[in-house]
Structure formats: structure tokens, C-alpha cells
Amino acid sequence: MKKLAIAILPIILSFSIYANENENNSNKNEIVIDLLEADIFANDPGNYDASYVYDENYIKVKSDELLQEVYDDYEALDNIILYEALMRSFKEWEGTKYKWGGDSKNGIDCSALTRRVYRSVFNNYELPRVSVDQVKKGRRVDNSELKPGDLLYFRPENRVNHVGVYLGNSLFINASSSKGVILSSLNNVYWKKYYKYAVRVDKAREI
């Protein structure tokens, strides 16, 4: 019996190695992505905006005001087109839960969301993957000059970089760690406290 076990063992080991190699090859791309994400997203901030209080009624009022402003100016066709494109992109992701390093409907983080929004709104313009690189692609603009599509940069509690896409009338498309993908307002106490600056990516608008 011992001789039989010794004879069979190499066959079992060979099959195991083959199976592992086959599995590794089939998942090669996923493994590479996982390694990249492990490197880029090593410092998971967790629920960084747990203290953010979401006021749905306020957002509804600001949204209605913005909609009225956009469609009252019939001559500004470009603004209407941009607003509708931003809203379509937002609606596509609305309610998606927040996931650090995520980039799908199963979970998405802030910089993945801004990159997805830019792809759909600005003719497949490709932003870098992480927020600190995204803001380097544009120029800073004053708060009084904000336009739809500008990137808003936040630094919650000086421990995480956060980015959103400005929509208008203080509203921005936001992948909140506590609320998922929603519309938020720069007038909110939490976001006002941690807001740093806005960036306009001119090259995206030229495409």
C-alpha cells in the first residue's frame, strides 16, 4: 500500500500544479489589477465622511433651482448639453455604494467615479486613476468662476484625498463613503470645512 501511495503522489502533485497554473493563467489580468490596486490603494481611509449629514430636501431645492436656471437661458445651448450629459452620467451611477479601489456597479471610489464621468461627458477623455493625479491635469479656478464639469478637491481630516465633479448651483457629483454616489452641496457644513480648491481640465473641454 505504501508503494502504491508513493507511486500515486507524483501524479497528484502534477495535477495540482497544472490546475494551479491553469487557474493562475485564467486569472492573470485580475491578479495584475489586484496588485496594482493593492499598491495604489494601500491606505484605505475607511468611512472618512461618517459625520457628513445628507440633507435630501436641500439637495432637491438646489437641483430644482439649477434645472430652472439652465433651461431659462435658451441661448446657452452648450450649457444645456453639458448639464444633461453630467446628469445622465450621475443617474447611471446614482446609489452605487462606495468601495475603496472600486470601479464598477458593485462599488466605486471617488476618483474612479470622476474618471467615469469624464469619459462619458467629455468624449472619452481619460483622467488618471487617482485624485492627486487628476487635479494636476487642470488649472485652479476661483470659486466665483466655477463651471459644470470642474473638479472639486477636498482633504477630509487631512488623511484622504477626495474629488468630485461640479454640476452647478453649489451641487457636485459625489462618491460619498457613507452615502454612496449622490449629489452633495458645497454649502454643506462638512464639505465646506474640507474643501480645498477647484480645477478646470481645459483639454477635456476641447475634445
C-alpha positions in Angstrom: 0.0 0.0 0.0 2.9 2.4 0.8 4.4 1.7 -2.6 1.1 2.5 -4.3 0.8 5.7 -2.3 4.3 6.7 -3.3 3.6 6.0 -6.9 0.4 8.0 -7.0 1.7 11.0 -5.1 3.7 12.5 -8.0 0.6 12.2 -10.2 -1.5 14.1 -7.6 1.2 16.7 -7.2 1.5 17.2 -11.0 -2.3 17.6 -11.4 -2.3 20.1 -8.5 0.5 22.1 -10.1 -1.2 22.0 -13.5 -4.6 23.1 -12.0 -2.9 25.9 -10.1 -1.0 27.1 -13.2 -4.2 26.9 -15.3 -6.1 28.9 -12.7 -3.3 31.4 -12.5 -3.2 31.9 -16.2 -7.0 32.4 -16.5 -7.0 35.0 -13.7 -3.8 36.7 -14.8 -5.4 40.0 -15.6 -7.4 40.1 -12.4 -4.3 39.3 -10.4 -2.4 42.2 -12.1 -5.3 44.5 -11.4 -5.5 43.4 -7.7 -1.7 44.0 -7.3 -2.0 47.5 -8.8 -4.9 48.3 -6.6 -3.1 46.9 -3.6 -0.2 49.3 -4.3 -2.3 52.4 -5.2 -5.0 52.0 -2.5 -2.8 50.7 0.3 -4.1 53.3 2.8 -7.9 52.6 2.9 -9.4 55.7 4.7 -12.5 53.7 5.7 -15.7 55.7 6.2 -14.0 59.1 6.1 -17.2 61.1 5.9 -19.2 59.4 8.6 -20.0 62.8 10.1 -21.5 64.1 6.8 -25.2 64.8 7.3 -27.0 64.4 4.0 -30.0 66.8 3.6 -32.1 65.4 0.8 -34.6 68.2 0.9 -31.9 70.8 0.5 -30.4 69.0 -2.5 -33.8 68.7 -4.1 -34.3 72.5 -3.8 -30.8 73.3 -5.2 -31.4 70.8 -8.0 -34.7 72.4 -9.0 -33.1 75.8 -8.9 -30.3 74.6 -11.2 -32.6 73.0 -13.6 -34.7 76.2 -13.9 -31.5 78.3 -14.4 -30.2 76.0 -17.1 -33.4 75.9 -19.1 -34.3 79.6 -18.6 -31.2 80.5 -20.7 -32.3 79.2 -24.0 -29.3 80.8 -25.8 -26.8 78.8 -23.8 -27.3 75.6 -25.7 -23.8 74.3 -24.7 -24.7 74.6 -21.0 -27.9 72.6 -21.5 -26.0 69.9 -23.4 -23.3 69.7 -20.7 -25.9 69.7 -17.8 -27.8 66.9 -19.4 -24.6 64.9 -20.1 -23.5 65.3 -16.5 -26.9 64.3 -15.2 -27.0 61.2 -17.4 -23.7 60.1 -16.1 -24.8 60.8 -12.5 -28.0 58.9 -12.9 -26.1 55.9 -14.3 -24.1 55.7 -11.0 -26.6 57.1 -8.6 -26.9 54.9 -5.5 -23.8 52.9 -6.2 -22.1 52.0 -2.9 -18.7 53.4 -2.1 -15.8 50.9 -2.3 -12.2 51.9 -1.8 -10.4 51.0 -5.1 -13.7 50.0 -6.7 -14.5 50.9 -10.3 -17.8 49.1 -11.0 -21.5 49.0 -10.1 -20.5 46.7 -7.3 -18.7 49.6 -5.7 -16.8 52.7 -6.8 -14.5 55.2 -5.2 -14.3 59.0 -5.8 -11.6 59.1 -8.4 -13.0 56.2 -10.4 -16.3 58.0 -10.5 -14.8 61.3 -11.7 -12.9 59.3 -14.4 -16.1 57.5 -15.5 -18.0 60.8 -15.6 -15.3 62.5 -17.7 -15.3 59.5 -20.1 -19.0 59.8 -20.8 -19.3 63.6 -20.7 -16.1 64.7 -22.4 -15.8 62.4 -25.4 -13.8 59.6 -23.7 -11.3 62.0 -22.2 -9.2 59.8 -19.8 -8.3 61.2 -16.4 -5.6 59.5 -14.3 -6.8 56.9 -11.8 -6.2 58.7 -8.5 -7.4 62.0 -7.3 -4.0 63.6 -6.6 -3.0 63.0 -10.3 -6.4 64.1 -11.6 -6.1 67.6 -10.2 -2.7 68.0 -11.8 -4.3 67.8 -15.2 -6.1 71.2 -14.9 -5.7 74.7 -13.6 -7.1 76.1 -10.5 -10.1 78.3 -10.8 -11.6 80.7 -8.3 -14.9 79.6 -6.5 -16.7 82.5 -8.1 -15.8 81.1 -11.6 -16.9 77.5 -11.1 -18.4 75.8 -14.2 -20.1 72.5 -14.6 -17.5 69.8 -15.1 -14.9 71.3 -12.9 -13.1 69.0 -10.4 -13.5 69.8 -6.8 -10.8 68.8 -4.4 -11.3 68.0 -0.7 -9.0 66.9 2.1 -11.2 65.4 4.8 -9.4 65.4 8.2 -6.1 65.7 6.4 -5.9 62.0 5.8 -7.6 61.3 2.5 -7.8 63.0 -0.9 -11.3 63.3 -2.2 -12.6 64.6 -5.6 -16.0 65.3 -7.1 -17.4 66.8 -10.3 -19.2 70.2 -10.1 -22.7 70.3 -11.5 -23.8 73.9 -10.7 -25.6 75.9 -8.0 -23.2 74.5 -5.3 -24.0 70.9 -6.3 -21.4 68.3 -7.2 -21.4 64.6 -8.2 -20.0 62.8 -5.2 -18.9 59.3 -4.3 -19.5 59.6 -0.5 -18.0 56.8 1.6 -21.1 56.9 3.9 -23.9 57.5 1.3 -22.6 56.1 -2.0 -23.0 58.1 -5.2 -25.2 61.1 -4.6 -25.4 64.8 -5.2 -23.9 66.9 -2.5 -23.6 70.7 -1.9 -20.5 72.8 -1.3 -22.7 74.7 1.1 -22.9 71.7 3.4 -21.1 72.2 6.7 -19.0 69.0 6.2 -17.9 69.7 2.6 -17.4 73.4 3.2 -15.0 72.5 6.0 -12.8 70.2 3.9 -13.0 71.9 0.5 -9.6 73.0 -0.8 -9.9 74.2 -4.4 -11.4 73.6 -7.9 -9.6 72.6 -11.1 -10.7 73.0 -14.7 -9.4 70.5 -17.2 -9.3 72.6 -20.3 -8.1 69.8 -22.6 -11.2 67.7 -21.8 -13.4 70.6 -22.9 -11.5 71.0 -26.2 -12.2 67.4 -27.4 
